[in-house]
Amino acid sequence: MNRSIYIKLSALLLAGILCITACTKNFDKVNTDPTAAKNVPPGILLTKGLLFVSGGEYEAWRANLIYCGPMIQHFASLNLTYVGDKYLYNDDYSGAAFNSFYPNAIKILTDIISQTDTVPALSNFAGIARICRVVVLQRITDLYGDVPYTQMGLGYLNQNFYPGYDQQSVIYTGLAAELAKAAGQLDDAKANPGTADISSYGGTPSQWKKLAYSLMLRVGMRLTKKTDQTQAKAIVQQAISGGVMTAREDVFYIHHAEGDYDNPNSHVIGTYQNSRGQTGKDNMSIKYSKSFITMLQTKSDPRLQIISELPKPDSTPGGSDVPAAQKGLPNGYDNTSDPVYGIASVDDPNLAHYSQPKQVLAQATSPNIFMTYSEVELMLAEAAARGWTTGTPATYFTEGVKAGIWQYTLYSSSIVYDDGAATTYATAQAAALTGSLDAQIKAIAEQYYITTLLNEYEAYANWRRTGYPVLVPVNYKNNETNGQIPRRLRYPRGEYNVNGAHVAAAIADQGADIFMTNIWWDKP
């Protein structure tokens, strides 16, 4: 990816936005340049839109790493900032995804669709923007439940600054329909964004079409907890018929560059210059959870040595990566001398003795991965187990597990994929697929949990859907849930102030705005 695209992008976009949003009472006469385009070119908007889809440190740290990751015990922290580790409430953190994705990603993607949707020559731009908007909106609705959908992102287009909230059942039906429409708009014979597409697909419409149907598969599988699975099955079968990912290289990720556009997760857990750990010392705030490390050790999962290391004696990164030496930090403790909640009361208080993400996964230029072939194959394994598609669950499962190991090669050429070891491990894990449907779903969901590391939004959603892996909740003092893992995040307080009537209607439909209210697809 040429860094010049990133370097020039902010100036170009700012100039374009100032051009199209300046406002006086004589707007047409004063602000219209007859020699300039009336709209920012869709390629520039798409590049910026993809960066907003990837997100910034603000929501990546708060929603992905402070709340979702510790709640489902990929990560743990003694720092009270990591409120998801202890089921505490912080409005700024809980509302971060809502407050960031709507005015940034949703707005710009909606603008692209508005510009290109009725222009046949630009149908690839419309299709890509529509797919990206689904990616973002599914994250938002999976976190909060009922949220703005049919009226979202229309502030500039029709001055609707107070959008209504849609029921999640309506949203999910809409997501499937949006993906079908996007797939129909994608055409290899038409102009594509080329280098303006800073994702792994580089503007290739056929790749984006695979993503559309793979996301549709995810949408359908999310509904399997509903007692009536008719809709889930229909969406899943439509996705498979349309054509989901077929190879490991179909993985969807967004490129990042050093500087203002570094990887948002890596900016938090990395130790490179200008990251939060820029001193080069170990980032002591966040560690792998004891639950996660123990799971990988118990399974003899080859990914443990790829992803985890201990600090060196001087607390800098790069210590031992020997699997048996890894040690996960228990969730639900702090770094005080409290006899119940202080880590010293139950375990080693020295954070330098606990495992952390390897820095090879946390570079400024690390890819931000959104959907993988591994996930798709694991979802197909579950669909086959349910009788919704042809094929053997174990075949899909084995390929999904192997792909989940292979995908770490995307981070660095120093990570070498060993197909023999991966096959041995995947085959051993597939033995569980000879049992009951619940036993099969458990085995599949545990691998899905492992393969979605760092995409904590998705890991959290799939854990709520399946109930696997089985996690032991914590019960930190004054927590919000009476010692139960939260089922959703709370709406930002700002919404009560500026859009209160619509928030009230959503609460009346969904239930109290608390962590333990199940969202629609999380109810039978």
C-alpha positions in Angstrom: 0.0 0.0 0.0 1.5 3.4 -1.1 1.7 5.6 2.0 1.1 8.7 -0.2 -2.6 7.7 -0.4 -2.8 8.1 3.4 -0.6 11.2 3.5 -2.6 13.1 0.9 -6.0 11.8 2.0 -6.8 14.1 5.0 -6.0 17.2 3.1 -8.0 16.2 0.0 -11.0 15.1 2.1 -10.9 18.2 4.3 -10.9 20.4 1.2 -13.8 18.4 -0.3 -15.9 18.5 2.8 -15.3 22.2 3.4 -16.4 22.7 -0.2 -19.6 20.8 0.0 -20.7 21.7 3.6 -19.9 25.5 3.8 -23.2 27.3 4.3 -24.4 30.9 4.0 -27.8 32.3 3.1 -26.5 32.8 -0.5 -25.0 29.4 -0.7 -25.5 28.8 -4.4 -24.0 32.1 -5.5 -21.2 32.3 -2.9 -20.1 28.8 -2.5 -20.5 27.1 -5.9 -17.4 26.9 -8.0 -18.5 26.2 -11.6 -15.1 24.6 -12.3 -15.1 22.2 -9.4 -16.9 18.9 -8.8 -20.0 19.2 -6.6 -19.1 16.0 -4.7 -15.9 14.6 -3.3 -14.8 11.9 -5.7 -16.0 8.5 -4.5 -12.5 7.0 -4.5 -11.3 9.5 -2.0 -14.4 9.0 0.1 -14.0 5.2 -0.1 -10.4 5.3 1.2 -11.4 7.5 4.1 -14.5 5.3 4.7 -12.4 2.2 4.9 -10.2 3.8 7.5 -13.3 4.7 9.5 -14.5 1.1 9.2 -11.2 -0.1 10.6 -11.7 2.6 13.3 -9.3 4.6 15.4 -7.8 4.1 18.8 -10.8 5.6 20.5 -13.3 2.9 19.8 -10.7 0.1 19.3 -9.4 0.6 22.8 -12.7 1.2 24.6 -15.2 -1.1 22.8 -12.9 -3.8 21.4 -10.2 -4.1 24.0 -11.5 -2.6 27.2 -15.0 -4.1 27.0 -15.4 -7.0 24.6 -12.0 -8.7 24.9 -11.9 -9.0 28.7 -15.6 -9.8 29.0 -15.1 -13.0 26.9 -11.7 -13.6 28.6 -9.3 -13.3 25.7 -7.6 -10.6 27.7 -7.4 -9.6 31.4 -6.2 -6.5 33.2 -5.5 -5.3 36.8 -6.0 -1.8 35.6 -9.4 -0.4 36.6 -9.6 1.4 33.2 -10.4 -2.1 31.8 -13.9 -2.0 33.1 -14.9 -5.0 30.9 -12.7 -7.2 32.9 -14.8 -6.5 36.0 -18.3 -5.7 34.5 -18.1 -2.0 35.6 -19.8 0.8 33.7 -18.1 3.8 32.0 -20.3 5.8 29.7 -17.5 7.0 27.5 -16.2 3.5 27.0 -19.6 1.8 26.7 -20.8 4.3 24.2 -17.5 4.6 22.2 -18.5 2.4 19.2 -21.9 4.1 18.9 -20.3 7.6 19.2 -17.6 6.9 16.7 -19.0 4.6 14.0 -22.2 6.6 13.3 -20.7 10.1 12.6 -17.7 8.6 10.9 -18.0 5.3 9.0 -21.8 5.2 8.7 -22.0 8.8 7.5 -19.3 8.6 4.9 -20.4 5.3 3.5 -24.0 6.5 3.3 -22.7 9.5 1.4 -20.9 7.2 -1.1 -24.0 5.2 -1.6 -26.1 8.3 -2.1 -23.7 9.5 -4.8 -23.2 6.2 -6.7 -26.3 4.0 -6.1 -28.1 5.2 -9.3 -25.1 5.6 -11.5 -24.5 2.3 -13.3 -20.9 3.1 -14.1 -20.2 3.5 -10.4 -22.0 0.4 -9.1 -18.9 -1.2 -7.7 -18.4 1.8 -5.4 -22.0 1.5 -4.3 -21.7 -2.2 -3.7 -18.4 -1.9 -1.7 -19.7 0.9 0.4 -22.9 -1.0 1.1 -20.9 -4.1 2.3 -18.7 -1.9 4.5 -21.7 -0.3 6.0 -23.1 -3.7 6.9 -19.8 -4.6 8.6 -20.0 -1.6 10.8 -23.8 -1.7 11.5 -23.7 -5.3 12.5 -21.0 -4.5 15.0 -23.1 -1.6 16.4 -26.4 -3.6 16.6 -24.6 -6.6 18.1 -23.3 -4.4 20.9 -26.4 -2.4 21.7 -29.5 -4.1 20.1 -32.0 -1.7 18.7 -30.2 1.2 17.0 -30.7 3.7 14.1 -30.8 1.9 10.8 -33.4 3.1 8.2 -32.7 6.8 9.2 -29.0 6.5 9.9 -26.3 8.7 8.3 -28.8 11.1 6.8 -27.9 14.3 8.6 -26.2 15.9 5.7 -28.4 14.4 3.0 -31.8 15.3 4.4 -31.1 17.1 7.7 -32.4 14.2 9.9 -30.3 14.7 12.9 -32.5 12.7 15.3 -32.8 9.2 13.7 -35.3 6.7 15.0 -34.2 3.4 16.4 -35.1 0.2 14.5 -35.9 -3.1 16.1 -33.0 -5.5 15.7 -35.2 -8.0 13.9 -35.8 -5.3 11.2 -32.1 -4.5 11.1 -31.1 -8.1 10.6 -33.6 -8.6 7.8 -32.2 -5.4 6.3 -28.6 -6.5 6.6 -29.3 -9.7 4.6 -31.1 -7.7 1.9 -28.4 -5.0 1.8 -25.7 -7.7 1.2 -27.8 -9.3 -1.6 -28.2 -5.9 -3.3 -24.5 -5.2 -2.9 -23.5 -8.5 -4.5 -25.8 -7.7 -7.4 -24.0 -4.4 -7.9 -20.5 -5.8 -8.1 -19.3 -6.3 -11.6 -15.7 -7.0 -12.8 -16.5 -5.4 -16.1 -17.1 -2.0 -14.6 -14.7 0.6 -13.1 -13.4 -0.4 -9.7 -11.7 1.7 -7.0 -8.2 0.3 -7.7 -5.7 1.6 -5.1 -8.4 3.7 -3.4 -9.5 0.4 -1.9 -7.0 -0.1 0.8 -8.4 -3.4 1.8 -6.9 -6.8 1.0 -9.1 -6.9 -2.1 -7.5 -3.9 -3.9 -10.8 -3.0 -5.7 -11.5 -6.4 -7.1 -15.3 -6.8 -7.4 -15.3 -10.6 -7.4 -13.5 -10.6 -4.1 -16.0 -8.2 -2.6 -18.9 -10.3 -3.8 -17.4 -13.3 -1.9 -17.3 -11.1 1.2 -20.9 -10.0 0.7 -22.1 -13.6 0.8 -19.7 -14.6 3.6 -21.1 -11.8 5.7 -24.6 -13.0 4.8 -23.6 -16.4 6.2 -22.6 -14.7 9.4 -25.9 -12.8 9.5 -27.8 -16.0 9.1 -25.8 -17.9 11.7 -26.3 -15.2 14.2 -30.0 -16.0 14.3 -29.6 -19.7 15.2 -30.5 -19.0 18.9 -34.0 -18.1 17.9 -36.6 -20.8 18.5 -37.9 -20.4 15.0 -34.8 -21.0 12.8 -36.6 -20.6 9.5 -35.1 -17.2 8.8 -31.6 -18.3 9.9 -31.7 -21.3 7.6 -33.0 -19.4 4.6 -30.3 -16.7 4.9 -27.5 -19.2 5.4 -28.6 -21.2 2.3 -28.9 -18.0 0.2 -25.4 -17.1 1.2 -23.9 -20.5 0.3 -25.8 -20.5 -3.0 -24.4 -17.0 -3.8 -20.8 -18.0 -3.2 -18.8 -17.5 0.0 -15.1 -17.5 0.5 -13.3 -20.4 -1.1 -9.7 -19.9 -0.1 -7.5 -18.7 2.7 -6.4 -15.7 0.6 -10.0 -14.5 0.5 -9.5 -13.1 4.0 -10.8 -9.5 4.4 -8.6 -7.0 6.1 -7.7 -3.3 5.9 -4.1 -2.2 5.4 -2.5 0.4 7.7 0.5 2.7 7.6 2.7 4.2 10.2 1.6 7.6 11.5 -2.0 8.8 11.7 -3.3 5.6 10.1 -1.6 2.9 12.2 -3.5 -0.2 13.2 -6.0 0.9 16.0 -5.6 -2.3 18.1 -1.9 -2.2 17.7 -1.7 1.4 18.8 -3.0 0.2 22.2 -1.1 -3.0 22.7 2.0 -2.2 20.7 5.3 -0.7 21.9 6.4 1.1 18.8 7.1 4.8 18.6 4.0 6.9 19.1 2.0 3.9 20.4 0.7 3.8 24.0 3.7 1.6 24.8 6.2 3.7 22.9 8.8 3.6 25.6 9.7 0.1 24.5 8.7 -1.3 27.8 6.1 -4.0 28.2 2.5 -2.7 28.0 1.5 -3.8 31.5 -2.2 -2.7 31.1 -3.4 -5.7 29.2 -2.4 -9.4 29.3 -3.8 -12.6 27.9 -6.5 -14.1 30.2 -5.8 -17.2 32.2 -8.9 -18.8 30.7 -7.5 -18.3 27.1 -4.0 -19.4 27.8 -5.2 -22.5 29.7 -7.5 -23.4 26.8 -4.7 -23.2 24.3 -2.3 -25.2 26.5 -4.9 -27.9 27.2 -5.5 -28.3 23.5 -1.8 -28.1 22.6 -2.8 -25.5 20.1 0.2 -24.5 17.9 -1.1 -20.9 17.8 0.0 -20.3 21.4 3.7 -20.1 20.4 2.8 -17.8 17.5 0.7 -15.3 19.5 2.1 -15.2 23.0 5.2 -14.4 24.9 6.4 -13.3 28.3 8.3 -10.1 28.8 12.1 -10.1 29.2 13.5 -9.6 32.7 13.8 -5.9 32.0 10.1 -5.8 31.1 10.7 -5.2 27.4 8.9 -7.4 24.9 10.4 -10.5 23.5 10.7 -13.0 26.3 10.0 -16.7 26.2 7.4 -18.0 23.8 7.6 -21.6 25.0 4.0 -22.8 25.3 4.5 -24.4 28.7 6.0 -21.2 30.2 3.0 -19.1 29.2 0.9 -17.8 32.1 -2.5 -16.1 31.8 -3.7 -13.4 34.1 -6.9 -14.2 36.0 -9.8 -11.9 35.2 -11.6 -9.8 37.9 -8.7 -8.6 40.0 -7.0 -5.3 40.7 -3.5 -4.3 41.6 -4.3 -3.3 45.1 -3.7 -4.9 48.5 -7.4 -5.8 48.8 -7.6 -9.3 50.5 -10.4 -10.4 48.2 -10.0 -8.5 44.9 -6.2 -7.8 44.9 -4.2 -10.2 42.6 -1.7 -10.8 45.4 -4.3 -12.5 47.4 -4.6 -15.4 44.9 -1.7 -15.3 42.6 1.6 -13.7 41.5 1.3 -9.9 41.6 4.2 -9.3 39.2 2.7 -8.4 35.8 6.0 -9.2 34.2 5.3 -12.9 34.8 2.2 -12.9 32.6 1.8 -13.6 28.9 1.1 -10.8 26.4 0.5 -10.5 22.7 3.7 -10.9 20.7 4.8 -7.6 19.2 4.9 -9.1 15.7 1.1 -9.0 15.9 1.0 -5.4 17.2 2.9 -3.2 14.7 1.6 0.0 13.2 1.3 -1.7 9.8 -0.4 -4.8 11.1 -3.5 -5.7 9.1 -6.9 -5.2 10.8 -8.7 -8.4 10.1 -12.5 -8.4 9.8 -13.4 -11.7 8.3 -11.4 -14.9 7.5 -11.8 -18.1 5.5 -11.3 -19.8 8.9 -14.6 -18.2 10.2 -16.4 -19.1 7.0 -15.4 -22.8 7.1 -16.3 -23.1 10.8 -19.7 -21.6 10.1 -20.1 -24.0 7.2 -19.2 -26.8 9.6 -22.0 -25.8 11.9 -24.4 -25.3 9.0 -23.6 -28.9 7.9 -24.1 -30.2 11.4 -27.5 -28.6 11.4 -28.3 -30.2 8.0 -28.5 -26.8 6.3 -25.9 -27.6 3.7 -24.2 -30.5 2.0 -20.7 -31.8 3.0 -19.2 -33.3 6.1 -18.9 -31.0 9.2 -15.5 -32.5 10.0 -14.2 -31.5 6.5 -15.2 -27.9 6.9 -14.0 -27.8 10.5 -10.6 -29.2 9.7 -10.0 -26.7 6.9 -11.3 -23.9 9.1 -8.9 -24.7 12.0 -6.0 -25.0 9.6 -6.9 -21.7 8.0 -7.1 -20.1 11.4 -3.4 -21.1 12.0 -2.3 -20.0 8.5 -3.9 -16.5 8.9 -1.1 -15.4 11.2 1.3 -15.4 8.3 -0.5 -12.2 7.2 1.3 -10.4 10.1 4.8 -11.1 9.2 7.0 -13.3 6.9 8.7 -14.4 10.1 5.6 -16.4 11.0 5.9 -19.7 9.1 2.9 -22.0 8.6 3.5 -25.7 9.3 0.8 -27.5 7.4 1.8 -30.9 8.9 1.4 -29.6 12.5 -1.7 -27.8 11.6 -3.3 -30.8 10.0 -2.4 -33.0 13.0 -3.9 -30.5 15.4 -7.1 -29.9 13.4 -7.7 -33.6 12.8 -7.4 -34.3 16.6 -9.9 -31.5 17.4 -12.3 -32.8 14.7 -12.8 -35.9 16.7 -15.5 -34.1 18.8 -17.7 -33.8 15.7 -18.9 -37.4 16.1 -21.0 -36.5 19.0 -24.4 -34.7 19.5 -25.3 -31.5 17.8 -24.5 -29.6 21.0 -21.1 -31.3 21.3 -20.3 -30.3 17.6 -21.4 -26.7 18.2 -19.2 -26.6 21.3 -16.1 -27.8 19.4 -16.8 -25.4 16.5 -17.5 -22.4 18.7 -14.3 -23.0 20.7 -12.3 -22.8 17.5 -14.2 -19.8 16.3 -13.4 -18.1 19.7 -9.7 -18.8 19.1 -9.7 -17.7 15.5 -11.3 -14.4 16.2 -8.6 -13.2 18.6 -8.3 -9.4 18.2 -11.6 -9.1 16.5 -13.2 -9.0 19.9 -16.5 -7.6 18.6 -17.1 -10.9 16.7 -15.7 -13.1 19.4 -18.1 -11.5 21.9 -21.1 -11.9 19.6 -20.5 -15.5 18.8 -19.9 -16.4 22.4 -23.4 -14.9 23.3 -24.9 -16.8 20.4 -23.5 -20.3 21.2 -22.6 -20.1 24.9 -19.2 -21.6 24.1 -16.5 -21.7 25.3 -17.9 -22.1 28.8 -16.5 -19.2 30.8 -16.6 -18.7 34.6 -17.8 -15.1 35.3 -16.0 -12.9 37.8 -17.7 -11.0 40.7 -15.7 -7.9 41.3 -16.9 -5.4 43.9 -19.7 -3.1 42.8 -20.1 -4.7 39.4 -23.1 -3.9 37.2 -24.3 -7.5 36.6 -24.3 -9.3 39.9 -21.4 -11.3 38.7 -22.6 -12.3 35.2 -20.9 -11.6 31.9 -22.8 -8.7 30.2 -25.1 -9.4 27.3 -24.8 -5.9 25.7 -23.3 -2.5 26.1 -25.4 0.6 27.2 -26.4 3.4 24.9 -24.3 6.6 25.3 -25.7 9.1 27.7 -25.4 11.8 25.0 -28.2 10.0 23.1 -30.5 10.6 26.0 -29.8 14.3 25.8 -30.2 14.8 22.0 -32.4 11.9 20.9 -34.2 11.0 24.0 -37.6 10.2 22.6 -36.2 7.6 20.2 -34.0 6.1 22.9 -37.0 5.8 25.2 -38.9 4.0 22.4 -36.0 1.6 21.9 -35.9 0.8 25.6 -39.7 0.2 25.7 -39.2 -2.3 22.9 -36.0 -4.0 23.9 -35.9 -3.7 27.7 -33.9 -1.7 30.2 -30.7 0.0 29.1 -28.5 -2.2 31.2 -25.7 -4.7 30.6 -27.9 -7.7 31.3 -30.8 -7.0 28.8 -30.6 -9.6 26.0 -30.8 -8.2 22.5 -33.3 -9.7 20.1 -31.1 -12.5 18.5 -29.8 -13.4 22.0 -33.3 -14.3 23.1 -34.8 -17.8 22.2 
